[in-house]
Amino acid sequence: MRYSAEHQEETKRKILGAAGRGFKKAGFGALGVDALASSAGVTSGAFYGHFRSKAEAFRSALSLGLRELRQGIEALQAQNERGWVEALAEFYFTERVHCDLADGCALPSLSQDVARSDAKTKAVFETELLAILASLSAGLERRGVRKNDAAARAIVMAAIFAGGVTLARSVRDKELRERIANTLREATNEIAVGR
């Protein structure tokens, strides 16, 4: 039985969504194709009908997750012309620190797996990271930061987002977690204004 193009696309979206959530929660090595397919409500055969391998699904989920981060940054820039950094830092160091890992941001959740991956996966990450950095930098330039400074500050912001959420999530003590999140929120804001 042949499925319609719409059905096939919907199935691929379900698999990709389940893969992204699964990889963010458990990591690349902890999940097999059967678990990914099952969490999407499809068979392993259906999985392989859309992705040649688990690594290909990971690269697709990684790309999608990082694009979502970039689109979120750009949406905040459009909504909060001058205050977008503050809005982003508030969201990132509140929501992304406390949400379920499966619903977290791909940048902190998947970067460690990328660091241990192949060149093809690193190329996907690099492409998406450069787009994120360009969006951050462009937003900083619109706030009056010089181009070279904006590019450097964008890298620092991305590093704070990736490492900061991971650091805050990794401690047991709630008070310490909040202190880490608050400190990094303030640091992000300071970077944007040039202190």
MIGUBA-817901 format. One record per atom (N, C-alpha, C): chain; atom name; x, y, z. Coordinates in Angstrom, 2 decimals, m for minus. Atoms other than C-alpha are relative to their C-alpha. Layout:
N
REC   mol   atom        c1        c2        c3
REC     A     CA         X         Y         Z
...
END
This chain:
195
REC   mol   atom        c1        c2        c3
REC     A      N      0.84     m1.18      0.00
REC     A     CA      0.00      0.00      0.00
REC     A      C      0.88      1.25      0.00
REC     A      N     m0.76     m1.24      0.08
REC     A     CA      1.40      3.39     m1.00
REC     A      C     m0.73      1.09      0.78
REC     A      N      0.57     m1.11     m0.76
REC     A     CA      0.86      6.32      1.30
REC     A      C      0.15      1.28     m0.79
REC     A      N     m0.06     m1.30      0.68
REC     A     CA      0.20      9.85      0.12
REC     A      C      1.26      0.75      0.43
REC     A      N     m1.16     m0.82     m0.33
REC     A     CA      3.01     12.39      0.08
REC     A      C     m0.22      0.72      1.33
REC     A      N      0.30     m0.69     m1.26
REC     A     CA      1.26     14.24      2.93
REC     A      C      0.19     m0.94      1.19
REC     A      N     m0.15      0.97     m1.08
REC     A     CA      1.13     11.08      5.04
REC     A      C      1.47     m0.30      0.24
REC     A      N     m1.42      0.27     m0.15
REC     A     CA      4.79     10.36      4.37
REC     A      C      0.72      1.16      0.68
REC     A      N     m0.62     m1.17     m0.62
REC     A     CA      5.76     13.91      5.28
REC     A      C     m0.37      0.10      1.48
REC     A      N      0.44     m0.02     m1.40
REC     A     CA      3.70     13.74      8.49
REC     A      C      0.74     m1.06      0.82
REC     A      N     m0.74      1.07     m0.68
REC     A     CA      5.35     10.43      9.41
REC     A      C      1.44      0.42      0.25
REC     A      N     m1.38     m0.46     m0.17
REC     A     CA      8.79     11.92      8.82
REC     A      C      0.09      1.05      1.11
REC     A      N      0.02     m1.01     m1.05
REC     A     CA      7.89     14.91     11.03
REC     A      C     m0.14     m0.64      1.38
REC     A      N      0.17      0.69     m1.28
REC     A     CA      6.72     12.55     13.79
REC     A      C      1.29     m0.68      0.44
REC     A      N     m1.25      0.67     m0.32
REC     A     CA      9.92     10.54     13.61
REC     A      C      1.05      1.02      0.41
REC     A      N     m0.99     m1.04     m0.30
REC     A     CA     12.04     13.68     13.56
REC     A      C     m0.26      0.64      1.36
REC     A      N      0.35     m0.57     m1.31
REC     A     CA     10.19     15.17     16.54
REC     A      C      0.35     m0.94      1.13
REC     A      N     m0.31      1.00     m1.04
REC     A     CA     10.49     11.96     18.54
REC     A      C      1.51     m0.19      0.13
REC     A      N     m1.45      0.16     m0.04
REC     A     CA     14.16     11.61     17.59
REC     A      C      0.64      1.19      0.73
REC     A      N     m0.55     m1.18     m0.66
REC     A     CA     14.92     15.18     18.65
REC     A      C     m0.22     m0.04      1.50
REC     A      N      0.28      0.09     m1.44
REC     A     CA     13.20     14.72     22.01
REC     A      C      0.82     m1.10      0.65
REC     A      N     m0.74      1.13     m0.56
REC     A     CA     14.83     11.35     22.55
REC     A      C      1.49      0.27      0.12
REC     A      N     m1.43     m0.31     m0.05
REC     A     CA     18.35     12.50     21.66
REC     A      C      0.30      1.05      1.06
REC     A      N     m0.24     m1.03     m1.01
REC     A     CA     18.02     15.59     23.88
REC     A      C     m0.10     m0.58      1.41
REC     A      N      0.21      0.55     m1.34
REC     A     CA     16.81     13.53     26.82
REC     A      C      1.04     m1.06      0.36
REC     A      N     m0.84      1.15     m0.33
REC     A     CA     18.99     10.42     26.56
REC     A      C      1.38      0.01     m0.64
REC     A      N     m1.27     m0.01      0.71
REC     A     CA     21.81     11.24     24.18
REC     A      C     m0.01     m0.98     m1.17
REC     A      N     m0.06      0.81      1.22
REC     A     CA     22.77      9.66     20.88
REC     A      C      0.23     m1.48      0.30
REC     A      N     m0.38      1.38     m0.25
REC     A     CA     24.31      6.50     22.32
REC     A      C     m1.03     m0.83      0.73
REC     A      N      0.95      0.73     m0.85
REC     A     CA     21.42      5.57     24.60
REC     A      C     m1.21     m0.52     m0.76
REC     A      N      1.20      0.39      0.74
REC     A     CA     18.79      5.13     21.89
REC     A      C      0.35     m0.73     m1.27
REC     A      N     m0.12      0.71      1.26
REC     A     CA     18.50      2.63     19.11
REC     A      C     m1.14      0.38     m0.93
REC     A      N      1.04     m0.29      0.99
REC     A     CA     16.39      2.81     15.98
REC     A      C     m1.36     m0.50      0.48
REC     A      N      1.28      0.54     m0.47
REC     A     CA     13.71      0.59     17.54
REC     A      C     m0.66      0.93      1.01
REC     A      N      0.55     m0.92     m1.02
REC     A     CA     13.30      2.97     20.50
REC     A      C     m0.46      1.29     m0.65
REC     A      N      0.39     m1.24      0.69
REC     A     CA     13.22      6.02     18.21
REC     A      C     m1.30     m0.21     m0.77
REC     A      N      1.20      0.29      0.78
REC     A     CA     10.63      4.41     15.95
REC     A      C     m1.21     m0.17      0.91
REC     A      N      1.10      0.24     m0.94
REC     A     CA      8.51      3.26     18.87
REC     A      C     m0.51      1.30      0.62
REC     A      N      0.43     m1.26     m0.61
REC     A     CA      8.49      6.71     20.46
REC     A      C     m0.74      0.89     m1.00
REC     A      N      0.73     m0.74      1.03
REC     A     CA      7.23      8.11     17.14
REC     A      C     m1.29     m0.71     m0.40
REC     A      N      1.20      0.77      0.33
REC     A     CA      4.55      5.43     16.95
REC     A      C      0.06     m0.63     m1.38
REC     A      N     m0.16      0.64      1.32
REC     A     CA      5.97      3.85     13.80
REC     A      C      0.89     m1.24      0.16
REC     A      N     m0.86      1.18     m0.01
REC     A     CA      7.82      0.67     12.91
REC     A      C      1.42      0.40     m0.37
REC     A      N     m1.38     m0.25      0.41
REC     A     CA     11.55      0.42     12.40
REC     A      C      0.10      0.09     m1.51
REC     A      N      0.03     m0.08      1.46
REC     A     CA     10.80     m0.18      8.74
REC     A      C     m0.40      1.38     m0.48
REC     A      N      0.42     m1.36      0.36
REC     A     CA      8.99      3.15      8.57
REC     A      C      1.12      0.99      0.27
REC     A      N     m1.15     m0.86     m0.31
REC     A     CA     11.98      4.79     10.26
REC     A      C      0.99     m0.04     m1.16
REC     A      N     m0.98      0.13      1.08
REC     A     CA     14.31      3.41      7.59
REC     A      C     m0.54      0.46     m1.35
REC     A      N      0.58     m0.57      1.20
REC     A     CA     11.88      4.56      4.94
REC     A      C      0.27      1.50     m0.12
REC     A      N     m0.24     m1.45     m0.02
REC     A     CA     12.74      8.14      5.95
REC     A      C      1.46      0.37      0.30
REC     A      N     m1.39     m0.27     m0.37
REC     A     CA     16.28      7.94      7.36
REC     A      C      0.82     m1.26     m0.23
REC     A      N     m0.86      1.15      0.28
REC     A     CA     19.13      5.68      6.25
REC     A      C      0.63     m0.57      1.25
REC     A      N     m0.68      0.45     m1.23
REC     A     CA     20.56      5.50      9.76
REC     A      C     m0.42      0.88      1.17
REC     A      N      0.22     m0.80     m1.20
REC     A     CA     20.28      6.71     13.31
REC     A      C      0.80      1.30     m0.08
REC     A      N     m0.84     m1.19      0.13
REC     A     CA     23.13      9.12     12.55
REC     A      C     m0.65      1.03     m0.91
REC     A      N      0.68     m0.96      0.89
REC     A     CA     21.17     10.66      9.68
REC     A      C     m1.18      0.65      0.73
REC     A      N      1.11     m0.56     m0.78
REC     A     CA     18.15     11.10     11.97
REC     A      C      0.54      1.00      1.02
REC     A      N     m0.60     m0.92     m0.96
REC     A     CA     20.43     12.70     14.57
REC     A      C      0.37      1.31     m0.68
REC     A      N     m0.39     m1.23      0.71
REC     A     CA     21.82     15.16     12.01
REC     A      C     m1.23      0.83     m0.35
REC     A      N      1.23     m0.74      0.34
REC     A     CA     18.29     16.07     10.91
REC     A      C     m0.61      0.64      1.24
REC     A      N      0.55     m0.53     m1.25
REC     A     CA     17.10     16.51     14.51
REC     A      C      0.87      1.14      0.52
REC     A      N     m0.94     m1.04     m0.40
REC     A     CA     20.21     18.55     15.31
REC     A      C     m0.23      1.27     m0.80
REC     A      N      0.21     m1.16      0.88
REC     A     CA     19.69     20.83     12.33
REC     A      C     m1.32      0.69      0.33
REC     A      N      1.31     m0.57     m0.34
REC     A     CA     16.01     21.31     13.16
REC     A      C      0.05      0.72      1.35
REC     A      N     m0.07     m0.61     m1.33
REC     A     CA     16.72     22.02     16.83
REC     A      C      0.78      1.30      0.01
REC     A      N     m0.79     m1.23      0.05
REC     A     CA     19.39     24.60     16.08
REC     A      C     m0.69      1.08     m0.83
REC     A      N      0.79     m0.98      0.78
REC     A     CA     17.21     26.26     13.42
REC     A      C     m1.09      0.60      0.87
REC     A      N      1.05     m0.50     m0.90
REC     A     CA     14.45     26.53     16.03
REC     A      C      0.58      1.04      0.97
REC     A      N     m0.65     m0.98     m0.87
REC     A     CA     16.89     28.31     18.37
REC     A      C      0.21      1.31     m0.76
REC     A      N     m0.24     m1.21      0.79
REC     A     CA     17.90     30.74     15.62
REC     A      C     m1.31      0.74     m0.28
REC     A      N      1.30     m0.64      0.27
REC     A     CA     14.26     31.39     14.70
REC     A      C     m0.57      0.65      1.24
REC     A      N      0.45     m0.59     m1.26
REC     A     CA     13.45     32.00     18.36
REC     A      C      0.75      1.30      0.31
REC     A      N     m0.80     m1.21     m0.19
REC     A     CA     16.30     34.51     18.61
REC     A      C     m0.51      1.11     m0.91
REC     A      N      0.45     m1.00      0.97
REC     A     CA     15.12     36.28     15.47
REC     A      C     m1.41      0.50      0.33
REC     A      N      1.35     m0.42     m0.40
REC     A     CA     11.51     36.33     16.71
REC     A      C      0.08      0.98      1.18
REC     A      N     m0.17     m0.92     m1.13
REC     A     CA     12.61     37.93     20.00
REC     A      C      0.58      1.33     m0.46
REC     A      N     m0.56     m1.24      0.52
REC     A     CA     14.66     40.48     18.06
REC     A      C     m1.09      0.84     m0.68
REC     A      N      1.07     m0.72      0.70
REC     A     CA     11.62     41.38     15.95
REC     A      C     m1.02      0.57      0.99
REC     A      N      1.00     m0.43     m0.97
REC     A     CA      9.34     41.66     19.00
REC     A      C      0.54      1.02      1.00
REC     A      N     m0.61     m0.84     m1.03
REC     A     CA     11.77     43.45     21.32
REC     A      C      1.25      0.66     m0.55
REC     A      N     m1.12     m0.57      0.74
REC     A     CA     13.97     45.64     19.18
REC     A      C      1.22      0.30      0.89
REC     A      N     m1.13     m0.34     m0.86
REC     A     CA     16.14     47.04     21.99
REC     A      C      0.17     m0.98      1.16
REC     A      N     m0.08      0.86     m1.17
REC     A     CA     15.33     44.55     24.74
REC     A      C      0.04     m1.49     m0.30
REC     A      N      0.03      1.42      0.38
REC     A     CA     15.71     41.29     22.84
REC     A      C      1.01     m0.84      0.78
REC     A      N     m1.00      0.78     m0.74
REC     A     CA     18.89     40.20     24.68
REC     A      C     m0.55     m0.33      1.38
REC     A      N      0.55      0.21     m1.33
REC     A     CA     17.22     40.65     28.04
REC     A      C     m1.13     m1.04     m0.03
REC     A      N      1.10      0.97      0.15
REC     A     CA     14.14     38.74     26.84
REC     A      C      0.54     m1.40     m0.26
REC     A      N     m0.61      1.30      0.31
REC     A     CA     16.30     35.95     25.43
REC     A      C      0.66     m0.58      1.24
REC     A      N     m0.68      0.48     m1.20
REC     A     CA     18.42     35.68     28.57
REC     A      C     m1.00     m0.44      1.07
REC     A      N      1.04      0.35     m0.97
REC     A     CA     15.31     35.66     30.77
REC     A      C     m0.64     m1.34     m0.35
REC     A      N      0.60      1.26      0.45
REC     A     CA     13.69     32.90     28.72
REC     A      C      0.99     m1.16      0.14
REC     A      N     m0.97      1.09      0.05
REC     A     CA     16.85     30.86     28.30
REC     A      C      0.39     m0.48      1.38
REC     A      N     m0.46      0.41     m1.32
REC     A     CA     17.92     30.91     31.92
REC     A      C     m1.13     m0.17      1.00
REC     A      N      1.15      0.40     m0.80
REC     A     CA     14.42     30.30     33.22
REC     A      C     m0.57     m1.27     m0.60
REC     A      N      0.66      1.12      0.66
REC     A     CA     12.59     28.04     30.79
REC     A      C      0.96     m1.14     m0.33
REC     A      N     m0.91      1.06      0.45
REC     A     CA     15.58     26.12     29.39
REC     A      C      0.74     m0.68      1.15
REC     A      N     m0.63      0.62     m1.16
REC     A     CA     17.02     25.46     32.84
REC     A      C     m0.98     m0.95      0.69
REC     A      N      0.98      0.75     m0.78
REC     A     CA     13.77     24.07     34.26
REC     A      C     m0.86     m0.97     m0.79
REC     A      N      0.88      0.89      0.77
REC     A     CA     12.01     22.31     31.38
REC     A      C      0.57     m1.41     m0.04
REC     A      N     m0.44      1.38      0.19
REC     A     CA     12.19     18.58     30.76
REC     A      C      1.11     m0.02     m1.05
REC     A      N     m1.10      0.08      0.96
REC     A     CA     15.39     17.64     28.93
REC     A      C     m0.48     m0.21     m1.43
REC     A      N      0.52      0.28      1.34
REC     A     CA     13.35     16.34     25.99
REC     A      C     m0.51      1.26     m0.68
REC     A      N      0.53     m1.25      0.55
REC     A     CA     11.89     19.83     25.54
REC     A      C      1.04      1.11      0.00
REC     A      N     m1.05     m1.01     m0.10
REC     A     CA     15.19     21.64     26.05
REC     A      C      0.55      0.42     m1.35
REC     A      N     m0.63     m0.54      1.20
REC     A     CA     17.35     23.46     23.56
REC     A      C      1.05     m0.98     m0.52
REC     A      N     m0.96      0.91      0.63
REC     A     CA     19.43     21.47     21.09
REC     A      C      1.44      0.43      0.25
REC     A      N     m1.38     m0.47     m0.15
REC     A     CA     22.50     23.66     21.66
REC     A      C      0.68     m0.64      1.21
REC     A      N     m0.67      0.67     m1.12
REC     A     CA     23.32     22.50     25.20
REC     A      C     m0.23     m1.51      0.03
REC     A      N      0.35      1.42     m0.13
REC     A     CA     21.58     19.14     24.90
REC     A      C      0.75     m0.90     m0.96
REC     A      N     m0.60      0.87      1.03
REC     A     CA     23.24     17.86     21.73
REC     A      C      1.47      0.29     m0.29
REC     A      N     m1.38     m0.38      0.32
REC     A     CA     26.61     19.63     21.63
REC     A      C      1.02     m1.06      0.41
REC     A      N     m0.96      1.02     m0.45
REC     A     CA     28.38     16.92     23.63
REC     A      C      0.02     m1.19     m0.94
REC     A      N      0.05      1.10      0.96
REC     A     CA     27.18     14.23     21.24
REC     A      C      0.67      0.41     m1.32
REC     A      N     m0.64     m0.50      1.22
REC     A     CA     28.30     16.39     18.30
REC     A      C      1.51     m0.04      0.15
REC     A      N     m1.44     m0.02     m0.22
REC     A     CA     31.77     16.77     19.82
REC     A      C      0.62     m1.38     m0.16
REC     A      N     m0.50      1.38      0.12
REC     A     CA     32.10     12.96     19.77
REC     A      C     m0.38     m0.63     m1.34
REC     A      N      0.55      0.57      1.22
REC     A     CA     30.60     12.54     16.30
REC     A      C      0.94      0.11     m1.19
REC     A      N     m0.79     m0.01      1.23
REC     A     CA     31.81     12.29     12.73
REC     A      C      0.01      1.39     m0.65
REC     A      N     m0.17     m1.29      0.69
REC     A     CA     32.82     15.10     10.37
REC     A      C     m1.30      0.48     m0.63
REC     A      N      1.26     m0.39      0.65
REC     A     CA     29.46     15.07      8.59
REC     A      C     m0.95      0.65      1.01
REC     A      N      0.86     m0.56     m1.05
REC     A     CA     27.58     15.71     11.83
REC     A      C      0.55      1.34      0.47
REC     A      N     m0.61     m1.27     m0.41
REC     A     CA     30.05     18.40     12.87
REC     A      C     m0.23      1.09     m1.04
REC     A      N      0.26     m0.99      1.07
REC     A     CA     29.54     20.10      9.49
REC     A      C     m1.42      0.54      0.11
REC     A      N      1.39     m0.44     m0.19
REC     A     CA     25.76     20.22     10.09
REC     A      C     m0.06      0.97      1.18
REC     A      N     m0.01     m0.85     m1.18
REC     A     CA     26.34     21.66     13.56
REC     A      C      0.63      1.35     m0.31
REC     A      N     m0.71     m1.23      0.31
REC     A     CA     28.82     24.22     12.26
REC     A      C     m0.84      0.94     m0.86
REC     A      N      0.86     m0.82      0.87
REC     A     CA     26.46     25.43      9.53
REC     A      C     m1.08      0.69      0.81
REC     A      N      1.10     m0.57     m0.80
REC     A     CA     23.61     25.93     11.99
REC     A      C      0.54      0.96      1.07
REC     A      N     m0.59     m0.89     m1.01
REC     A     CA     25.88     27.45     14.67
REC     A      C      0.38      1.33     m0.63
REC     A      N     m0.37     m1.26      0.68
REC     A     CA     27.21     30.01     12.18
REC     A      C     m1.23      0.86     m0.26
REC     A      N      1.24     m0.76      0.22
REC     A     CA     23.62     31.01     11.37
REC     A      C     m0.50      0.61      1.31
REC     A      N      0.38     m0.53     m1.31
REC     A     CA     22.86     31.40     15.10
REC     A      C      0.89      1.18      0.36
REC     A      N     m0.94     m1.07     m0.32
REC     A     CA     26.00     33.49     15.59
REC     A      C     m0.28      1.24     m0.85
REC     A      N      0.31     m1.13      0.88
REC     A     CA     25.07     35.66     12.59
REC     A      C     m1.24      0.74      0.50
REC     A      N      1.22     m0.65     m0.52
REC     A     CA     21.61     36.31     14.07
REC     A      C      0.29      0.77      1.28
REC     A      N     m0.36     m0.70     m1.23
REC     A     CA     23.03     37.16     17.48
REC     A      C      0.81      1.25     m0.31
REC     A      N     m0.88     m1.11      0.35
REC     A     CA     25.70     39.39     15.95
REC     A      C     m0.79      1.14     m0.65
REC     A      N      0.80     m1.03      0.67
REC     A     CA     23.24     41.22     13.69
REC     A      C     m0.88      0.75      1.00
REC     A      N      0.81     m0.66     m1.03
REC     A     CA     20.98     41.90     16.66
REC     A      C      0.81      0.91      0.89
REC     A      N     m0.88     m0.85     m0.82
REC     A     CA     23.88     43.25     18.68
REC     A      C      0.42      1.25     m0.77
REC     A      N     m0.36     m1.16      0.82
REC     A     CA     24.94     45.50     15.80
REC     A      C     m1.14      1.01     m0.04
REC     A      N      1.15     m0.92      0.00
REC     A     CA     21.42     46.94     15.67
REC     A      C     m0.13      0.73      1.34
REC     A      N     m0.01     m0.66     m1.31
REC     A     CA     21.89     47.79     19.36
REC     A      C      1.19      0.94      0.14
REC     A      N     m1.09     m0.95     m0.01
REC     A     CA     24.99     49.81     18.46
REC     A      C      1.38     m0.60      0.25
REC     A      N     m1.29      0.64     m0.20
REC     A     CA     27.77     47.25     18.99
REC     A      C      0.72     m0.08     m1.35
REC     A      N     m0.79      0.07      1.24
REC     A     CA     30.57     47.46     16.40
REC     A      C      0.04     m1.44     m0.52
REC     A      N      0.08      1.30      0.66
REC     A     CA     30.64     44.57     13.90
REC     A      C      0.96     m1.05      0.59
REC     A      N     m0.97      0.98     m0.54
REC     A     CA     33.84     42.86     15.13
REC     A      C     m0.32     m0.36      1.45
REC     A      N      0.37      0.26     m1.38
REC     A     CA     32.79     43.23     18.76
REC     A      C     m1.27     m0.83      0.08
REC     A      N      1.26      0.75      0.01
REC     A     CA     29.31     41.95     17.96
REC     A      C      0.24     m1.47     m0.33
REC     A      N     m0.30      1.39      0.37
REC     A     CA     30.72     38.82     16.31
REC     A      C      0.64     m0.75      1.17
REC     A      N     m0.65      0.62     m1.15
REC     A     CA     32.94     38.10     19.33
REC     A      C     m1.00     m0.22      1.14
REC     A      N      1.00      0.12     m1.07
REC     A     CA     30.11     38.75     21.79
REC     A      C     m1.03     m1.08     m0.30
REC     A      N      0.95      1.05      0.39
REC     A     CA     27.80     36.45     19.82
REC     A      C      0.56     m1.38      0.36
REC     A      N     m0.63      1.28     m0.35
REC     A     CA     30.29     33.60     20.31
REC     A      C     m0.07     m0.21      1.52
REC     A      N      0.06      0.12     m1.46
REC     A     CA     30.45     34.30     24.05
REC     A      C     m1.42     m0.31      0.45
REC     A      N      1.40      0.27     m0.37
REC     A     CA     26.65     34.40     24.28
REC     A      C     m0.37     m1.45     m0.28
REC     A      N      0.33      1.39      0.34
REC     A     CA     26.31     31.06     22.48
REC     A      C      0.67     m0.97      0.97
REC     A      N     m0.71      0.86     m0.95
REC     A     CA     28.92     29.53     24.77
REC     A      C     m0.66      0.04      1.38
REC     A      N      0.71     m0.11     m1.28
REC     A     CA     27.10     30.85     27.83
REC     A      C     m1.30     m0.79     m0.05
REC     A      N      1.25      0.76      0.11
REC     A     CA     23.83     29.39     26.55
REC     A      C      0.27     m1.51      0.07
REC     A      N     m0.29      1.45      0.04
REC     A     CA     25.37     25.97     25.82
REC     A      C      0.51     m0.50      1.34
REC     A      N     m0.61      0.46     m1.24
REC     A     CA     27.51     25.67     28.92
REC     A      C     m0.81      0.35      1.23
REC     A      N      0.73     m0.47     m1.17
REC     A     CA     25.33     27.65     31.28
REC     A      C     m1.19     m0.86      0.36
REC     A      N      1.16      0.86     m0.26
REC     A     CA     22.20     25.57     30.90
REC     A      C      0.47     m1.35      0.50
REC     A      N     m0.54      1.29     m0.42
REC     A     CA     24.25     22.40     31.21
REC     A      C      0.49      0.07      1.45
REC     A      N     m0.50     m0.16     m1.36
REC     A     CA     25.96     23.69     34.35
REC     A      C     m1.14      0.11      1.00
REC     A      N      1.12     m0.19     m0.92
REC     A     CA     22.71     24.82     35.98
REC     A      C     m0.81     m1.29      0.17
REC     A      N      0.78      1.25     m0.07
REC     A     CA     20.93     21.55     35.13
REC     A      C      0.75     m1.10      0.75
REC     A      N     m0.82      1.09     m0.55
REC     A     CA     23.80     19.49     36.54
REC     A      C      0.15      0.02      1.50
REC     A      N     m0.11     m0.05     m1.46
REC     A     CA     23.53     20.59     40.15
REC     A      C     m1.32     m0.42      0.64
REC     A      N      1.17      0.47     m0.73
REC     A     CA     21.15     19.09     42.68
REC     A      C     m0.67      1.11      0.78
REC     A      N      0.50     m1.04     m0.88
REC     A     CA     20.79     22.10     44.93
REC     A      C     m0.75      1.07     m0.80
REC     A      N      0.85     m0.95      0.73
REC     A     CA     17.94     24.31     43.74
REC     A      C      0.52      1.44      0.12
REC     A      N     m0.53     m1.35     m0.22
REC     A     CA     19.45     27.45     45.26
REC     A      C      1.23      0.26     m0.86
REC     A      N     m1.19     m0.13      0.83
REC     A     CA     22.76     26.87     43.49
REC     A      C     m0.38      0.09     m1.48
REC     A      N      0.48     m0.05      1.39
REC     A     CA     20.94     26.19     40.21
REC     A      C     m0.51      1.39     m0.35
REC     A      N      0.53     m1.34      0.25
REC     A     CA     19.13     29.51     40.52
REC     A      C      1.11      1.06     m0.01
REC     A      N     m1.11     m0.94     m0.02
REC     A     CA     22.34     31.34     41.42
REC     A      C      0.79     m0.06     m1.30
REC     A      N     m0.69      0.16      1.29
REC     A     CA     24.05     29.92     38.32
REC     A      C     m0.82      0.66     m1.11
REC     A      N      0.86     m0.56      1.06
REC     A     CA     21.08     30.83     36.10
REC     A      C     m0.05      1.52      0.08
REC     A      N      0.05     m1.46     m0.16
REC     A     CA     20.82     34.35     37.52
REC     A      C      1.31      0.66     m0.39
REC     A      N     m1.32     m0.55      0.33
REC     A     CA     24.55     34.96     37.18
REC     A      C      0.20      0.01     m1.51
REC     A      N     m0.19      0.08      1.45
REC     A     CA     24.56     33.82     33.57
REC     A      C     m0.98      0.89     m0.75
REC     A      N      0.96     m0.95      0.59
REC     A     CA     21.44     35.84     32.77
REC     A      C      0.59      1.41      0.03
REC     A      N     m0.62     m1.32     m0.13
REC     A     CA     23.20     38.95     34.08
REC     A      C      1.22      0.14     m0.90
REC     A      N     m1.19     m0.03      0.85
REC     A     CA     26.42     38.08     32.23
REC     A      C     m0.38      0.18     m1.46
REC     A      N      0.48     m0.13      1.37
REC     A     CA     24.51     37.73     28.97
REC     A      C     m0.42      1.44     m0.27
REC     A      N      0.43     m1.38      0.16
REC     A     CA     22.93     41.13     29.47
REC     A      C      1.18      0.97     m0.03
REC     A      N     m1.19     m0.86     m0.03
REC     A     CA     26.29     42.70     30.30
REC     A      C      0.79     m0.08     m1.30
REC     A      N     m0.69      0.17      1.29
REC     A     CA     27.85     41.28     27.15
REC     A      C     m0.66      0.85     m1.07
REC     A      N      0.75     m0.73      1.03
REC     A     CA     25.13     42.91     25.08
REC     A      C      0.19      1.51      0.10
REC     A      N     m0.15     m1.46     m0.14
REC     A     CA     25.68     46.37     26.52
REC     A      C      1.46      0.43      0.04
REC     A      N     m1.40     m0.34      0.15
REC     A     CA     29.44     46.18     26.36
REC     A      C      0.76      0.25      1.27
REC     A      N     m0.76     m0.18     m1.25
REC     A     CA     30.51     46.08     29.97
REC     A      C      1.11     m1.01      0.10
END
